[in-house]
Amino acid sequence: MAAARELQSLLASAENAAALEGYYERTVRRILQELAGGVSQPGAARARELLMKIRDLARMIDPRRDSPVRRWIQGEFPKAFLLGDRAAIRQVKEILREVPPEKWDLVGEPAVGFTAVNQTALRAITASLTDRLSDIQRQVLTTAGLLVRRTQLVFQQDAEVREHIVSGIIRGATGREISDDIARAILTGQVSPAAAERLRQAGFAGNLELYKQLSAGQFITVGKARMSVRVYANLVARTMSREAHSIGTRVRLQQQGIDHVRVSETMPLKPDICSLILGQIYFIGPGEDPLGFPSLKEIPGGQFPPHPNCRHVLEPWVAVLKSESQVAAARATSDLVPDQFFGTNLDEAAELVGNLTDKEFRRIAPAAFDEDLPKGRAA
């Protein structure tokens, strides 16, 4: 389990996690301050100036430019890949120490060189992370632009508000009060009943929820949910660091001619998707497995790890060193998992797991249970 401990140590590192979160948190806070400061000066020219400032700030979280985020990717992210690579090398050496010397030729001398294959795999997963973090920046710019249009230009474009401008209401004391209400909502998410009424009368009632979300940094839309930029960036970095670790392991094992992996038996905190894959054997070679094990690509979500904050890692399973009875036993355990579990998305797999009775769950995934029944599951 050394590989799992090393990965957990990397991902739990205060510098690793806090640094990336901090870049996003500070940038978003400065963007919100610009947005809040701009509501007192409505108009197209001011809106263009404000958007230019926001674009400049957003460059701080642009992974495609020379930015703190890009430097984090280049400096921190490869560490997870290299940990996965080194874990595979160490585990192959440990396996060889446990078998008679006459069987060493079945596996071969452990490969240790970092070849073009390893470099290509690292570049590919790094590019994937860059794309994911680029999407964060795009969503920040899009949502900030939406707020500028709704909050600033509505003063000029909305017919009802335009009438208020003509009558001097918006530009007078009431206008300043409304501007303060909007600024306070953007920065703190707090809207008093009196402020809500003023904003409703001025035509801004439809934006109250948007102001509250952005005050919490929730610029990111994932499916139907809105997420904090800081939290989402941390989630992406951690999840993809785990994926980089698994890719580093798989690439090294394939170079060694090892086409099977075993999912570590780190216990889930509660029954979940991983309960059905822990301890299982998967094929990582090309095509279909001649031994009949499912492909790792067929697990829910199509990649390993299957879900955010997954605590499992991949371990080599050297088929040529296994007896026929060991292969048959591993296959029998693998065959317990329902066919409909494979090739699903995470939501479908979670529904399947959630619909299992406790008796079914114990039969399919006995390794996922301790002596006591997991809390919250019906007997």
Secondary structure in CASP SS format (residue, H / E / C, confidence):
PFRMAT SS
TARGET T0000
AUTHOR 0000-0000-0000
METHOD secondary structure of the structure
MODEL  1
M C 1.00
A H 1.00
A H 1.00
A H 1.00
R H 1.00
E H 1.00
L H 1.00
Q H 1.00
S H 1.00
L H 1.00
L H 1.00
A H 1.00
S C 1.00
A H 1.00
E H 1.00
N H 1.00
A H 1.00
A H 1.00
A H 1.00
L H 1.00
E H 1.00
G H 1.00
Y H 1.00
Y H 1.00
E H 1.00
R H 1.00
T H 1.00
V H 1.00
R H 1.00
R H 1.00
I H 1.00
L H 1.00
Q H 1.00
E H 1.00
L H 1.00
A H 1.00
G H 1.00
G H 1.00
V C 1.00
S C 1.00
Q C 1.00
P C 1.00
G C 1.00
A H 1.00
A H 1.00
R H 1.00
A H 1.00
R H 1.00
E H 1.00
L H 1.00
L H 1.00
M H 1.00
K H 1.00
I H 1.00
R H 1.00
D H 1.00
L H 1.00
A H 1.00
R H 1.00
M H 1.00
I H 1.00
D C 1.00
P C 1.00
R C 1.00
R C 1.00
D C 1.00
S C 1.00
P H 1.00
V H 1.00
R H 1.00
R H 1.00
W H 1.00
I H 1.00
Q H 1.00
G H 1.00
E H 1.00
F H 1.00
P H 1.00
K H 1.00
A H 1.00
F H 1.00
L H 1.00
L H 1.00
G H 1.00
D H 1.00
R H 1.00
A H 1.00
A H 1.00
I H 1.00
R H 1.00
Q H 1.00
V H 1.00
K H 1.00
E H 1.00
I H 1.00
L H 1.00
R H 1.00
E C 1.00
V C 1.00
P C 1.00
P H 1.00
E H 1.00
K H 1.00
W H 1.00
D H 1.00
L H 1.00
V C 1.00
G C 1.00
E C 1.00
P C 1.00
A C 1.00
V C 1.00
G C 1.00
F C 1.00
T C 1.00
A H 1.00
V H 1.00
N H 1.00
Q H 1.00
T H 1.00
A H 1.00
L H 1.00
R H 1.00
A H 1.00
I H 1.00
T H 1.00
A H 1.00
S H 1.00
L H 1.00
T H 1.00
D H 1.00
R H 1.00
L H 1.00
S H 1.00
D H 1.00
I H 1.00
Q H 1.00
R H 1.00
Q H 1.00
V H 1.00
L H 1.00
T H 1.00
T H 1.00
A H 1.00
G H 1.00
L H 1.00
L H 1.00
V H 1.00
R H 1.00
R H 1.00
T H 1.00
Q H 1.00
L H 1.00
V H 1.00
F H 1.00
Q H 1.00
Q H 1.00
D C 1.00
A H 1.00
E H 1.00
V H 1.00
R H 1.00
E H 1.00
H H 1.00
I H 1.00
V H 1.00
S C 1.00
G C 1.00
I C 1.00
I C 1.00
R C 1.00
G C 1.00
A H 1.00
T H 1.00
G H 1.00
R H 1.00
E H 1.00
I H 1.00
S H 1.00
D H 1.00
D H 1.00
I H 1.00
A H 1.00
R H 1.00
A H 1.00
I H 1.00
L H 1.00
T H 1.00
G C 1.00
Q C 1.00
V C 1.00
S C 1.00
P H 1.00
A H 1.00
A H 1.00
A H 1.00
E H 1.00
R H 1.00
L H 1.00
R H 1.00
Q H 1.00
A C 1.00
G C 1.00
F C 1.00
A H 1.00
G H 1.00
N H 1.00
L H 1.00
E H 1.00
L H 1.00
Y H 1.00
K H 1.00
Q H 1.00
L H 1.00
S H 1.00
A C 1.00
G C 1.00
Q C 1.00
F C 1.00
I E 1.00
T E 1.00
V E 1.00
G C 1.00
K C 1.00
A E 1.00
R E 1.00
M E 1.00
S C 1.00
V H 1.00
R H 1.00
V H 1.00
Y H 1.00
A H 1.00
N H 1.00
L H 1.00
V H 1.00
A H 1.00
R H 1.00
T H 1.00
M H 1.00
S H 1.00
R H 1.00
E H 1.00
A H 1.00
H H 1.00
S H 1.00
I H 1.00
G H 1.00
T H 1.00
R H 1.00
V H 1.00
R H 1.00
L H 1.00
Q H 1.00
Q H 1.00
Q C 1.00
G C 1.00
I C 1.00
D C 1.00
H E 1.00
V E 1.00
R E 1.00
V E 1.00
S C 1.00
E C 1.00
T C 1.00
M C 1.00
P C 1.00
L C 1.00
K C 1.00
P C 1.00
D C 1.00
I H 1.00
C H 1.00
S H 1.00
L H 1.00
I C 1.00
L C 1.00
G C 1.00
Q C 1.00
I E 1.00
Y E 1.00
F E 1.00
I C 1.00
G C 1.00
P C 1.00
G C 1.00
E C 1.00
D C 1.00
P C 1.00
L C 1.00
G C 1.00
F C 1.00
P C 1.00
S E 1.00
L H 1.00
K H 1.00
E H 1.00
I C 1.00
P H 1.00
G H 1.00
G H 1.00
Q C 1.00
F C 1.00
P C 1.00
P C 1.00
H C 1.00
P C 1.00
N C 1.00
C C 1.00
R C 1.00
H C 1.00
V C 1.00
L E 1.00
E E 1.00
P E 1.00
W C 1.00
V C 1.00
A H 1.00
V H 1.00
L H 1.00
K C 1.00
S C 1.00
E H 1.00
S H 1.00
Q H 1.00
V H 1.00
A H 1.00
A H 1.00
A H 1.00
R H 1.00
A H 1.00
T H 1.00
S H 1.00
D H 1.00
L C 1.00
V C 1.00
P C 1.00
D H 1.00
Q H 1.00
F H 1.00
F C 1.00
G C 1.00
T C 1.00
N C 1.00
L H 1.00
D H 1.00
E H 1.00
A H 1.00
A H 1.00
E H 1.00
L H 1.00
V H 1.00
G H 1.00
N C 1.00
L C 1.00
T C 1.00
D H 1.00
K H 1.00
E H 1.00
F H 1.00
R H 1.00
R H 1.00
I H 1.00
A C 1.00
P H 1.00
A H 1.00
A H 1.00
F C 1.00
D C 1.00
E C 1.00
D C 1.00
L C 1.00
P C 1.00
K C 1.00
G C 1.00
R C 1.00
A C 1.00
A C 1.00
END
